[in-house]
Amino acid sequence: MHHTTAARNEIGPLLDQLIRQLDAEGSATQKAHFKRIRVHLYDAHDNLDLTQSMIELATCTAMGFRFSNTADALVNRILTKTIDMVTALEGIRPVVH
């Protein structure tokens, strides 16, 4: 399976769930941020395209967003999947900020 397909299958549904949660909480800025990442993820055609989404996901905690417990749990699951994807892509463990 291609890395882009694996990323869409593993991370996409979690992003969808997070976006719904952020919408329910009224967190418009965070919702817009993760919707943009989701678009980049679904538009990725190769590993290079996928890199943009992985970088954005790996640095989302540095954005200073505050999340509810539910949203925070989803973000942590997404970050774990992102780390796994980056490891598979590059064979190294990324630094999450």
ROSE-4610 file (N, C-alpha, C; in Angstrom, 1 decimal, always signed):
// ROSE-4610
residu = [M/M/M/H/H/H/H/H/H/T/T/T/T/T/T/A/A/A/A/A/A/R/R/R/N/N/N/E/E/E/I/I/I/G/G/G/P/P/P/L/L/L/L/L/L/D/D/D/Q/Q/Q/L/L/L/I/I/I/R/R/R/Q/Q/Q/L/L/L/D/D/D/A/A/A/E/E/E/G/G/G/S/S/S/A/A/A/T/T/T/Q/Q/Q/K/K/K/A/A/A/H/H/H/F/F/F/K/K/K/R/R/R/I/I/I/R/R/R/V/V/V/H/H/H/L/L/L/Y/Y/Y/D/D/D/A/A/A/H/H/H/D/D/D/N/N/N/L/L/L/D/D/D/L/L/L/T/T/T/Q/Q/Q/S/S/S/M/M/M/I/I/I/E/E/E/L/L/L/A/A/A/T/T/T/C/C/C/T/T/T/A/A/A/M/M/M/G/G/G/F/F/F/R/R/R/F/F/F/S/S/S/N/N/N/T/T/T/A/A/A/D/D/D/A/A/A/L/L/L/V/V/V/N/N/N/R/R/R/I/I/I/L/L/L/T/T/T/K/K/K/T/T/T/I/I/I/D/D/D/M/M/M/V/V/V/T/T/T/A/A/A/L/L/L/E/E/E/G/G/G/I/I/I/R/R/R/P/P/P/V/V/V/V/V/V/H/H/H]
num = [1/1/1/2/2/2/3/3/3/4/4/4/5/5/5/6/6/6/7/7/7/8/8/8/9/9/9/10/10/10/11/11/11/12/12/12/13/13/13/14/14/14/15/15/15/16/16/16/17/17/17/18/18/18/19/19/19/20/20/20/21/21/21/22/22/22/23/23/23/24/24/24/25/25/25/26/26/26/27/27/27/28/28/28/29/29/29/30/30/30/31/31/31/32/32/32/33/33/33/34/34/34/35/35/35/36/36/36/37/37/37/38/38/38/39/39/39/40/40/40/41/41/41/42/42/42/43/43/43/44/44/44/45/45/45/46/46/46/47/47/47/48/48/48/49/49/49/50/50/50/51/51/51/52/52/52/53/53/53/54/54/54/55/55/55/56/56/56/57/57/57/58/58/58/59/59/59/60/60/60/61/61/61/62/62/62/63/63/63/64/64/64/65/65/65/66/66/66/67/67/67/68/68/68/69/69/69/70/70/70/71/71/71/72/72/72/73/73/73/74/74/74/75/75/75/76/76/76/77/77/77/78/78/78/79/79/79/80/80/80/81/81/81/82/82/82/83/83/83/84/84/84/85/85/85/86/86/86/87/87/87/88/88/88/89/89/89/90/90/90/91/91/91/92/92/92/93/93/93/94/94/94/95/95/95/96/96/96/97/97/97]
x = [+0.8/+0.0/+0.9/+0.5/+1.3/+1.1/+2.2/+2.1/+1.0/+0.7/-0.4/-1.7/-2.0/-3.2/-3.3/-2.2/-2.1/-2.4/-1.8/-2.1/-3.5/-4.1/-5.5/-6.4/-6.1/-6.9/-6.7/-5.6/-5.3/-5.5/-5.1/-5.2/-6.5/-6.9/-8.1/-9.4/-9.8/-11.0/-10.8/-9.6/-9.3/-9.4/-8.9/-9.0/-10.5/-11.3/-12.7/-13.4/-13.1/-13.7/-13.3/-12.0/-11.5/-12.2/-12.4/-13.0/-14.5/-15.2/-16.5/-16.6/-15.6/-15.5/-15.3/-14.3/-14.0/-15.2/-15.9/-17.1/-18.1/-18.3/-19.3/-18.9/-17.6/-17.1/-17.0/-17.2/-17.1/-15.7/-14.8/-13.4/-13.1/-13.5/-13.4/-12.0/-11.1/-9.7/-9.0/-9.2/-8.6/-9.2/-10.5/-11.2/-10.7/-10.5/-10.0/-8.6/-7.8/-6.4/-6.4/-7.2/-7.2/-7.9/-8.9/-9.5/-8.5/-7.7/-6.6/-5.7/-5.3/-4.4/-5.1/-6.4/-7.1/-7.2/-7.3/-7.3/-6.0/-4.9/-3.5/-3.3/-3.8/-3.7/-4.4/-5.7/-6.5/-6.0/-5.3/-4.8/-3.4/-2.8/-1.4/-1.4/-0.5/-0.3/+0.9/+1.9/+3.1/+3.7/+4.8/+5.4/+5.8/+6.2/+6.6/+5.3/+4.2/+3.0/+2.5/+2.7/+2.3/+3.1/+4.3/+5.2/+4.6/+3.9/+3.3/+2.3/+1.5/+0.5/+1.2/+2.2/+2.9/+3.6/+4.2/+4.8/+3.8/+2.7/+1.6/+1.1/+0.9/+0.4/+1.4/+2.7/+3.7/+3.9/+3.6/+3.9/+2.6/+1.5/+0.2/+0.2/+1.0/+1.0/+1.7/+2.6/+3.4/+2.5/+1.4/+0.5/-0.1/-0.1/-0.6/-2.1/-2.7/-4.1/-4.4/-5.5/-6.0/-7.2/-7.2/-8.2/-9.0/-10.2/-11.0/-10.4/-10.8/-10.2/-10.5/-11.7/-12.0/-11.2/-11.1/-10.3/-8.8/-8.3/-6.9/-6.6/-7.5/-7.3/-7.2/-8.0/-8.0/-6.7/-6.3/-5.0/-3.8/-3.8/-2.8/-2.8/-3.9/-4.0/-3.5/-3.9/-3.4/-1.9/-1.3/+0.1/+0.8/+0.3/+0.9/+0.9/-0.2/-0.3/+0.7/+0.8/+1.7/+3.2/+3.5/+4.9/+5.2/+4.2/+4.3/+4.5/+3.7/+3.8/+5.2/+5.7/+6.9/+8.1/+8.0/+9.0/+9.0/+7.8/+7.8/+8.3/+8.1/+8.5/+10.1/+10.6/+12.0/+12.9/+12.3/+13.0/+13.6/+13.2/+13.7/+12.5/+12.6/+11.6/+11.7/+10.6/+10.6/+10.5/+10.9/+10.8/+9.4/+8.6/+7.3/+7.4/+7.0/+7.1/+5.8]
y = [-1.2/+0.0/+1.2/+2.2/+3.5/+4.2/+5.0/+5.8/+6.8/+7.4/+8.4/+7.7/+6.5/+5.8/+5.4/+4.9/+4.5/+5.7/+6.9/+8.1/+8.5/+8.5/+8.8/+7.9/+6.6/+5.6/+5.6/+5.9/+5.9/+7.3/+8.4/+9.7/+10.4/+10.2/+10.9/+10.8/+9.6/+9.5/+10.1/+10.1/+10.8/+12.3/+12.8/+14.3/+14.6/+13.8/+14.1/+14.1/+13.2/+13.2/+14.4/+14.8/+16.0/+17.2/+17.3/+18.5/+18.6/+17.5/+17.5/+17.9/+17.4/+17.7/+19.2/+19.8/+21.2/+22.1/+21.6/+22.3/+22.4/+21.2/+21.2/+22.0/+22.2/+23.0/+24.5/+24.8/+26.2/+26.7/+25.8/+26.2/+26.4/+27.5/+27.8/+27.9/+28.5/+28.6/+27.2/+26.4/+25.1/+24.2/+24.4/+23.6/+24.0/+25.2/+25.7/+25.1/+25.1/+24.6/+23.2/+22.3/+20.9/+20.6/+21.4/+21.2/+21.4/+22.4/+22.7/+21.5/+21.0/+19.8/+18.6/+18.4/+17.3/+17.5/+18.7/+18.9/+18.5/+19.0/+18.6/+17.1/+16.4/+15.0/+14.3/+14.7/+14.0/+14.4/+15.5/+15.9/+15.3/+14.7/+14.2/+13.0/+13.1/+12.1/+11.2/+11.7/+11.0/+11.4/+10.8/+11.0/+12.5/+13.2/+14.6/+15.4/+15.2/+15.9/+15.6/+14.4/+13.9/+14.6/+15.0/+15.7/+16.9/+17.7/+19.0/+18.7/+17.7/+17.3/+16.8/+16.0/+15.4/+16.5/+17.5/+18.6/+19.4/+19.7/+20.5/+19.7/+18.5/+17.7/+17.6/+17.4/+17.2/+18.5/+19.7/+20.9/+21.6/+20.9/+21.5/+21.9/+21.2/+21.5/+22.8/+23.1/+24.4/+25.6/+25.4/+26.5/+27.2/+26.5/+27.1/+26.9/+26.0/+25.7/+25.0/+25.3/+24.6/+23.8/+22.6/+21.6/+21.1/+20.7/+20.0/+18.6/+17.9/+16.6/+15.7/+15.7/+14.9/+15.2/+16.5/+16.9/+16.6/+16.8/+16.6/+15.1/+14.2/+12.8/+12.5/+13.1/+12.9/+13.4/+14.6/+15.2/+14.2/+13.7/+12.8/+11.5/+11.0/+9.8/+10.1/+11.3/+11.8/+11.9/+12.5/+12.7/+11.4/+10.4/+9.1/+8.5/+8.5/+8.0/+8.8/+10.1/+10.9/+10.5/+10.2/+9.8/+8.4/+7.6/+6.3/+6.4/+7.3/+7.6/+8.1/+9.1/+9.7/+8.7/+7.9/+6.9/+5.9/+5.6/+4.7/+5.4/+6.7/+7.4/+7.6/+7.9/+8.3/+7.3/+6.5/+5.5/+6.2/+7.4/+8.1/+8.6/+8.8/+9.3/+10.8/+11.5/+13.0/+13.6/+14.8/+15.6/+16.3/+16.0/+16.7/+17.9/+19.0/+20.3/+20.5]
z = [+0.0/+0.0/+0.0/-0.8/-0.8/+0.5/+0.8/+2.1/+2.1/+0.9/+0.9/+1.2/+0.6/+0.9/+2.4/+2.9/+4.3/+5.2/+4.9/+5.7/+5.6/+4.4/+4.3/+5.1/+5.1/+5.8/+7.3/+7.7/+9.2/+9.9/+9.2/+9.8/+9.4/+8.2/+7.7/+8.6/+9.0/+9.8/+11.2/+11.7/+13.0/+12.8/+11.7/+11.4/+11.3/+10.5/+10.4/+11.8/+12.6/+13.9/+14.8/+14.7/+15.4/+14.9/+13.6/+13.0/+13.5/+13.5/+14.0/+15.5/+16.3/+17.7/+17.9/+17.1/+17.2/+16.8/+15.8/+15.4/+16.5/+17.1/+18.2/+19.4/+19.6/+20.7/+20.3/+19.1/+18.6/+18.5/+18.2/+18.1/+16.6/+16.1/+14.6/+14.1/+14.8/+14.3/+14.3/+15.3/+15.3/+14.2/+14.1/+13.0/+11.7/+11.4/+10.1/+9.8/+10.9/+10.8/+10.4/+11.1/+10.8/+9.5/+9.1/+7.8/+6.6/+6.8/+5.8/+5.7/+6.9/+6.9/+6.2/+6.5/+5.8/+4.3/+3.8/+2.4/+1.8/+2.5/+2.0/+2.0/+3.0/+3.1/+2.0/+1.7/+0.7/-0.7/-0.9/-2.2/-2.5/-1.5/-1.7/-2.7/-3.6/-4.6/-4.4/-3.7/-3.5/-2.1/-1.8/-0.5/-0.3/-1.3/-1.2/-0.9/-1.5/-1.2/+0.2/+0.6/+2.0/+3.1/+2.7/+3.7/+4.3/+3.5/+4.1/+5.2/+5.0/+6.0/+7.3/+7.1/+8.2/+9.0/+8.4/+9.1/+9.8/+9.2/+9.8/+11.1/+10.9/+12.1/+13.2/+12.8/+13.9/+14.6/+14.0/+14.7/+15.3/+15.2/+15.6/+17.1/+17.9/+19.3/+19.6/+18.7/+18.9/+18.5/+18.0/+17.6/+18.8/+20.0/+21.2/+21.4/+20.6/+20.7/+22.1/+22.6/+23.8/+23.4/+23.8/+23.4/+24.6/+24.4/+25.4/+25.6/+26.6/+26.9/+25.7/+25.1/+24.0/+22.8/+22.4/+21.3/+21.5/+22.8/+23.1/+22.9/+23.2/+23.0/+21.5/+20.7/+19.3/+18.7/+19.1/+18.7/+19.0/+20.2/+20.6/+19.7/+19.4/+18.5/+17.1/+16.7/+15.3/+15.3/+16.4/+16.5/+16.5/+17.2/+17.3/+15.9/+15.2/+13.8/+12.9/+13.1/+12.3/+12.5/+13.7/+14.1/+13.4/+13.4/+12.8/+11.3/+10.7/+9.2/+8.8/+9.6/+9.3/+9.5/+10.5/+10.7/+9.5/+9.0/+7.8/+6.6/+6.4/+5.3/+5.3/+6.4/+6.5/+7.3/+8.0/+8.8/+10.1/+10.4/+11.6/+12.4/+13.7/+14.6/+14.6/+14.2/+14.2/+15.6/+15.7/+16.9/+16.8/+17.8/+17.9/+18.8/+18.3/+19.1/+19.8]
